[in-house]
Structure formats: structure tokens, C-alpha cells
Amino acid sequence: MKLRRSGRLVDMTHYLLERPHQLIPLTFFAERYESAKSSISEDLTIIKQTFEQQGVGTVRTLPGAAGGVQYIPKMAAEEADEVVAYLCGQLSRPDRLLPGGYLYMTDILGDPRIMNKIGRLYASIFADRPVDVVMTIATNGIPLAYAVAHFLYVPVVIVRHDNKATEGPMVSINYVSGSSKRIQTMVLSKRSLAEGANVLIIDDFMKAGGTINGMISLLQEFRGNVSGIGVLVESEEAKERLVDEYISLVKLSEVDVKEKRIAVKEGNYKSFV
């Protein structure tokens, strides 16, 4: 389709935003708009400058016959701080306290607006690491994992605690819960993960890290590689942490059920943004 530059810019921007991290040959755009590659390169320069000025990411150009362009989602430090400040404000509300000192987080995990921002933030942090798939455990971490996977343009793999007949042959391991010290089971379909895959582990909450440590052990059965670990909320309560290298957005520092007080602060993400 033959378009004026204004039309090409709009359509090309939309196309790139829908396909983060996907390598797209210049010839594809040249044929799509019936335009010379030189014109497409000029258009991409304009889009790149605009993306960077607006803080939504950048456009990376890879030279050579097998090269092309990629949209890399990014988030500026100022916007990241705004997202985390919002999370801290929401999570510190006393009405989130549940029996046993647990926090109600379902409304946050179910809000696509905040999930998209968190997804782009984590995609920005892990943009330069090899990631073939995002892994999480059922069920609360699923919306978060899909948000991150969207901006990395990779599939999601869900680890479960029970076998499902529709999943086919399963790989099962036992692991020790970091907080309760109980032995639990997690399973993953053999077909869901290729051998040697680079995996980004995402979870909504981490106390001692037993569940994440279990997923790391499960990955060893697939000879997978851990590209990184992202946690929405970590608890300072844990006396012993089973996971060392992770990136958290929010840190839960104190929960006083009697006084109905929740103290939260920013996690360790700032070192990576």
C-alpha cells in the first residue's frame, strides 16, 4: 500500500509497538509501503527519536543481510519511580490486611493498566538479557508474567502444584517451602519448555524464596538457564533467603495486624533501571 510519510509513520509505529523485540527486515517495510529503503530509514530515525523523547523505548537497527529493526521497550527512571510509588501507596492501605497477616493484591494483579506498566518496567530491566520464555507458578503470578512476556514478545510457561491430564507427560519435583519448611510438589509439562531455554522467572510475592528456588530446581530438569528473577513484592520478614539474585519493585518491611499497619518501601529495582 502506498502511503504518505505521515501515514507510514503511524502504521509503522503501531506495527513496532505490537511486536517488541521482533527483528523486522527493512525490506518488509519497503515492500509494505512501496517505498525506498532510504525513506524507510528516515522514518525509523524519526520514530526512534520520538520513542526516546517520550520514554517508551528505542528502535535498534542491526546491519547486514540478516539484520533489520527492533523496538526495545524501555522505561525512564522517573516513570519507574512513579509506578513503584503508586504500588507502595496502594499496598500500604490497612484494608488490605487479611487474616494471618496476608495482603490482598488481587485487584492490583487484575488491573491491566498497572500490569502493563509493571510489564514494561521489567521488560526494560531485562531487555539486554537472553529470554526465550517467562515462567511463573499458578495462580497469582500469571497476570504479571503475561504482562512482562508481552513486552519481551515471548511465551509464558506456568508451573503448577498438581497434574492436569490435558498437559500430557509432566516433570515433577519436590521442594521445601522457604517459609513453612514443608515439602511441596511442583510440576511442568514436558512440552511446555524446550531443553536449554533461557528463562525469566516472575512471581508476585516472595518471602523466603522457596517457591522460586523450586522453579530453579525444576529448570535444571530441562537444562534451562535462569536469565533473571523478578518479584513484585518481597518480604523483609524472612530470616533466611533461599534466593540471592532477584529484582523486586516493592519491599514489605512490616505488617502489624493488631494495629492494622502495613509498612512498605521501594525494592532493589533502582540499581537496574
VENKABEL-V581078 format. One record per helix or strand of 3 or more residues. SS is the DSSP state (h for helix, s for strand). FROM is the first residue (numbers start at 1). LEN is the number of residues. Records with the same first field share a line. If there is no record, write none. Layout:
# VENKABEL-V581078
SS=FROM-LEN  FROM-LEN
This chain:
# VENKABEL-V581078
h=5-14  26-8  37-18  77-15  94-3  106-4  112-14  142-11  165-3  190-3  210-12  269-3
s=57-6  68-6  133-5  155-6  170-7  183-7  198-9  225-11  247-10  261-6
